[in-house]
Amino acid sequence: MAVIGAGAVGTALARRLVQAGYAVRAVVSRTVADAEALAEQVGGAPASDRMAAVPPEVRLVLLCVPDDAIPAVAKQLAATEHPWPQTVVAHTSGGRSASALAPLADAGAPTLSFHPLQTFARDTPPEAFDDIAIAIEGEEEALVAGRALADALGAHPVVLSTADKARYHCAAALASNGLAALMGTVQEVLSTTSLREADPTALFGPLVEHTWANVQERGAEGALTGPVARGDRDTVAAHLEALSETTPHLVPLYAALSTEMARMAVRRGSLAPDEARPLFKQLREAVQSAQGMSR
Ligand SMILES: NC(=O)c1ccc[n+]([C@@H]2O[C@H](COP(=O)([O-])OP(=O)(O)OC[C@H]3O[C@@H](n4cnc5c(N)ncnc54)[C@H](OP(=O)(O)O)[C@@H]3O)[C@@H](O)[C@H]2O)c1
């Protein structure tokens, strides 16, 4: 195999596949030093910043470059001499479909998108692939290779339609990046109180962990507690007032999340629609007033 893009995902994938018995025959990246650093970790494969460095015996090429770079890299690769019809080419983007590899498909390569549903940094250990889902999308011949590759990683493949990719990736981004951003806002609100010196992860960790355990056990709707789920409008009003005094830019986020909480509580039958209606109105008005203030 060859890895293009020696970043977070390229590094984790290459290290894991070497553990699984794959041989890395080339690492290509924009910066030669980064390609060399990865090559060293996976058996000393040739490292380069040129696509032509992919040797002809390679039968699997993994493009682990930023989403926006995929079409250009695919074009450069397709322009090299290579037996493309015998070479599976995958990219690891969650949002882009296999069609981002069109120049390689035109050259005869089976192409797929192969998205590990995990968050990676450059030092993420290969075990991060254990039991995760890998969303695969593409033509049937490429999907067969994608299933085998997911198995080799110790993960399990889930097949996505091209039309679902953006929505699927939106859900993944909310689960990971959305959660990180939410914890950032928790920290920001905390910093406006006398607990500003406290470690927010130590303070809120047990609450977050217990909530997550409840979500796992009862689902998101079943895990919902708190003033919105109880229809406690005075407490919600106090939250909105406190936020508008110190962090008014967080009012729309609080209102949007609370609106979803109220919808969930109505769906599960713990909040009557008659009780929810004034709550929705209260939250809508808070957003309008926050927007009015920011004008
Ligand atoms: N990180 C995650 O949590 C995660 C999870 C699932 C999927 N993905 C997807 O995986 C892909 C890679 O993401 P990442 O997080 O690994 O990004 P990253 O850490 O930024 O790594 C991207 C790598 O691609 C190289 N690169 C950039 N442009 C290039 C080009 N034109 N030609 C060759 N190499 C190029 C970079 O160059 P240098 O040589 O300069 O380092 C870098 O090593 C993306 O499609 C992303 O959506 C990411």
The ligand as an SDF file (V2000), in Angstrom:
LIG
                    3D

 48 52  0  0  0  0  0  0  0  0999 V2000
   -8.5480   13.9680   12.2110 N   0  0  0  0  0  0  0  0  0  0  0  0
   -9.6680   13.3260   12.3290 C   0  0  0  0  0  0  0  0  0  0  0  0
  -10.1860   13.1890   13.4460 O   0  0  0  0  0  0  0  0  0  0  0  0
  -10.3290   12.6980   11.1270 C   0  0  0  0  0  0  0  0  0  0  0  0
  -11.2380   11.6590   11.3580 C   0  0  0  0  0  0  0  0  0  0  0  0
  -11.7980   11.0030   10.2720 C   0  0  0  0  0  0  0  0  0  0  0  0
  -11.4900   11.4200    8.9760 C   0  0  0  0  0  0  0  0  0  0  0  0
  -10.6460   12.4700    8.7820 N   0  0  0  0  0  0  0  0  0  0  0  0
  -10.3480   12.8560    7.3860 C   0  0  0  0  0  0  0  0  0  0  0  0
   -9.0390   12.3850    7.0570 O   0  0  0  0  0  0  0  0  0  0  0  0
   -8.4220   13.3010    6.1160 C   0  0  0  0  0  0  0  0  0  0  0  0
   -7.0920   13.7870    6.6880 C   0  0  0  0  0  0  0  0  0  0  0  0
   -7.3590   14.4630    7.9090 O   0  0  0  0  0  0  0  0  0  0  0  0
   -6.2460   14.6560    9.0240 P   0  0  0  0  0  0  0  0  0  0  0  0
   -6.9610   15.0830   10.2580 O   0  0  0  0  0  0  0  0  0  0  0  0
   -5.3340   13.5000    9.0450 O   0  0  0  0  0  0  0  0  0  0  0  0
   -5.4870   15.9460    8.4370 O   0  0  0  0  0  0  0  0  0  0  0  0
   -4.0210   16.4440    8.8130 P   0  0  0  0  0  0  0  0  0  0  0  0
   -3.5830   15.9450   10.1190 O   0  0  0  0  0  0  0  0  0  0  0  0
   -4.0310   17.9000    8.5390 O   0  0  0  0  0  0  0  0  0  0  0  0
   -3.1280   15.7250    7.7270 O   0  0  0  0  0  0  0  0  0  0  0  0
   -3.2470   15.9840    6.3660 C   0  0  0  0  0  0  0  0  0  0  0  0
   -1.9320   15.6030    5.7080 C   0  0  0  0  0  0  0  0  0  0  0  0
   -2.0650   15.7920    4.3000 O   0  0  0  0  0  0  0  0  0  0  0  0
   -0.9010   16.4230    3.8310 C   0  0  0  0  0  0  0  0  0  0  0  0
   -1.2600   17.2100    2.6580 N   0  0  0  0  0  0  0  0  0  0  0  0
   -1.9680   18.3510    2.5890 C   0  0  0  0  0  0  0  0  0  0  0  0
   -2.1170   18.7340    1.3150 N   0  0  0  0  0  0  0  0  0  0  0  0
   -1.4570   17.8280    0.5710 C   0  0  0  0  0  0  0  0  0  0  0  0
   -1.2070   17.6760   -0.8020 C   0  0  0  0  0  0  0  0  0  0  0  0
   -1.6900   18.5730   -1.6800 N   0  0  0  0  0  0  0  0  0  0  0  0
   -0.4780   16.6210   -1.2170 N   0  0  0  0  0  0  0  0  0  0  0  0
    0.0070   15.7210   -0.3390 C   0  0  0  0  0  0  0  0  0  0  0  0
   -0.1750   15.7940    0.9900 N   0  0  0  0  0  0  0  0  0  0  0  0
   -0.9090   16.8440    1.4260 C   0  0  0  0  0  0  0  0  0  0  0  0
   -0.4330   17.3050    4.9690 C   0  0  0  0  0  0  0  0  0  0  0  0
    0.8610   17.7040    4.6760 O   0  0  0  0  0  0  0  0  0  0  0  0
    2.2530   17.8310    5.4170 P   0  0  0  0  0  0  0  0  0  0  0  0
    3.1440   16.9080    4.6810 O   0  0  0  0  0  0  0  0  0  0  0  0
    2.6290   19.2490    5.2870 O   0  0  0  0  0  0  0  0  0  0  0  0
    2.0980   17.3920    6.8480 O   0  0  0  0  0  0  0  0  0  0  0  0
   -0.7460   16.4410    6.1690 C   0  0  0  0  0  0  0  0  0  0  0  0
    0.2890   15.5600    6.4860 O   0  0  0  0  0  0  0  0  0  0  0  0
   -9.4300   14.4130    5.8710 C   0  0  0  0  0  0  0  0  0  0  0  0
  -10.1830   14.0980    4.7250 O   0  0  0  0  0  0  0  0  0  0  0  0
  -10.3360   14.3650    7.1090 C   0  0  0  0  0  0  0  0  0  0  0  0
  -11.6400   14.8380    6.8540 O   0  0  0  0  0  0  0  0  0  0  0  0
  -10.0500   13.1230    9.8290 C   0  0  0  0  0  0  0  0  0  0  0  0
  1  2  1  0
  2  3  2  0
  2  4  1  0
  4  5  1  0
  4 48  2  0
  5  6  2  0
  6  7  1  0
  7  8  2  0
  8  9  1  0
  8 48  1  0
  9 10  1  0
  9 46  1  0
 10 11  1  0
 11 12  1  0
 11 44  1  0
 12 13  1  0
 13 14  1  0
 14 15  2  0
 14 16  1  0
 14 17  1  0
 17 18  1  0
 18 19  2  0
 18 20  1  0
 18 21  1  0
 21 22  1  0
 22 23  1  0
 23 24  1  0
 23 42  1  0
 24 25  1  0
 25 26  1  0
 25 36  1  0
 26 27  1  0
 26 35  1  0
 27 28  2  0
 28 29  1  0
 29 30  1  0
 29 35  2  0
 30 31  1  0
 30 32  2  0
 32 33  1  0
 33 34  2  0
 34 35  1  0
 36 37  1  0
 36 42  1  0
 37 38  1  0
 38 39  2  0
 38 40  1  0
 38 41  1  0
 42 43  1  0
 44 45  1  0
 44 46  1  0
 46 47  1  0
M  CHG  2   8   1  16  -1
M  END
$$$$
